[in-house]
Amino acid sequence: MKRFATDVLRVLKAQPGLKKQIRFEDFSTAFSQLFPTRTFIPEDYGLCFFPDLISELVENSCLVTLTTDEDGGTWLSIPKREQTPAEIHRTRMFAVEVNIYR
């Protein structure tokens, strides 16, 4: 499952745009484009079906989320974590410090 999680993240990170998401149905095509020498075969990861792999991954980690759009399409995506106000403040203070020492 660890190898599958790594490969899923690599496919998602290769997607254009800020959301880093892909339609469930387009995953095997994107996988083949990212890894041209490999074909996506769920059995290589220990389960027979792609939905089983995804449900196992979503249940056991916080690396990937599964969402449904208004058209009924299912999307795989990397969840965005919101910064806390304290983290935003520390980031701004760091930016100020970096600019002072230039």
C-alpha positions as CSV (number, residue, x, y, z in Angstrom):
1,M,0.0,0.0,0.0
2,K,2.9,2.3,0.7
3,R,4.2,2.0,-2.9
4,F,0.7,2.7,-4.2
5,A,0.4,5.8,-2.0
6,T,3.7,7.1,-3.4
7,D,2.7,6.5,-7.0
8,V,-0.8,8.2,-6.5
9,L,0.9,11.2,-5.0
10,R,3.4,11.4,-7.9
11,V,0.5,11.3,-10.4
12,L,-1.5,13.9,-8.5
13,K,1.5,16.3,-8.1
14,A,2.1,16.0,-11.9
15,Q,-1.4,17.4,-12.6
16,P,-1.6,21.0,-13.8
17,G,-3.1,23.7,-11.7
18,L,-3.2,24.4,-8.0
19,K,-5.8,21.9,-6.9
20,K,-3.7,18.8,-7.8
21,Q,-6.6,16.6,-8.6
22,I,-7.6,14.1,-11.2
23,R,-10.8,12.4,-12.2
24,F,-11.1,8.8,-11.0
25,E,-11.6,7.6,-14.5
26,D,-8.5,9.4,-15.9
27,F,-6.1,8.0,-13.3
28,S,-4.8,5.0,-15.4
29,T,-4.1,7.3,-18.4
30,A,-2.2,9.8,-16.3
31,F,-0.3,7.0,-14.6
32,S,0.8,5.7,-18.1
33,Q,1.9,9.2,-19.1
34,L,3.9,9.7,-15.9
35,F,5.4,6.2,-16.0
36,P,5.7,5.4,-19.7
37,T,7.4,2.0,-19.1
38,R,4.7,0.8,-16.8
39,T,1.0,-0.1,-17.2
40,F,-1.3,0.6,-14.3
41,I,-2.4,-2.8,-13.0
42,P,-4.1,-2.8,-9.6
43,E,-2.9,-6.4,-8.9
44,D,0.6,-5.1,-8.8
45,Y,-0.3,-3.3,-5.6
46,G,-2.0,-6.3,-3.9
47,L,-5.7,-5.8,-4.7
48,C,-7.8,-6.7,-7.8
49,F,-9.7,-3.5,-8.4
50,F,-8.8,0.2,-8.5
51,P,-11.7,1.3,-6.3
52,D,-10.6,-1.1,-3.6
53,L,-7.1,0.4,-3.7
54,I,-8.4,3.9,-3.4
55,S,-10.8,3.1,-0.6
56,E,-8.0,1.4,1.3
57,L,-5.7,4.4,0.8
58,V,-8.3,7.0,1.8
59,E,-9.3,5.0,4.9
60,N,-5.7,4.5,6.1
61,S,-4.0,7.8,5.3
62,C,-4.7,11.5,5.1
63,L,-2.6,11.9,1.9
64,V,-5.5,11.7,-0.6
65,T,-9.2,12.6,-0.5
66,L,-12.0,11.4,-2.6
67,T,-14.6,14.0,-3.6
68,T,-17.7,14.0,-5.8
69,D,-18.7,16.9,-8.0
70,E,-22.2,18.1,-8.9
71,D,-22.1,15.9,-12.1
72,G,-21.5,12.8,-10.1
73,G,-17.9,12.5,-11.1
74,T,-15.4,11.3,-8.5
75,W,-12.1,13.1,-8.0
76,L,-8.9,12.2,-6.3
77,S,-7.0,15.1,-4.8
78,I,-4.4,16.1,-2.3
79,P,-6.1,17.8,0.6
80,K,-5.2,21.4,1.2
81,R,-4.4,22.2,4.8
82,E,-5.4,25.7,6.0
83,Q,-2.8,27.6,8.0
84,T,-3.7,28.6,11.5
85,P,-3.5,32.3,12.4
86,A,-0.3,31.6,14.4
87,E,1.3,30.0,11.4
88,I,0.4,32.9,9.2
89,H,1.9,35.3,11.7
90,R,5.1,33.4,11.9
91,T,5.4,33.2,8.2
92,R,5.0,37.0,7.9
93,M,7.5,37.6,10.6
94,F,10.0,35.3,8.8
95,A,9.4,37.2,5.5
96,V,10.2,40.5,7.3
97,E,13.4,39.0,8.8
98,V,14.5,37.7,5.5
99,N,14.1,41.1,3.9
100,I,16.0,42.9,6.7
101,Y,19.1,40.7,6.2
102,R,19.3,41.1,2.5
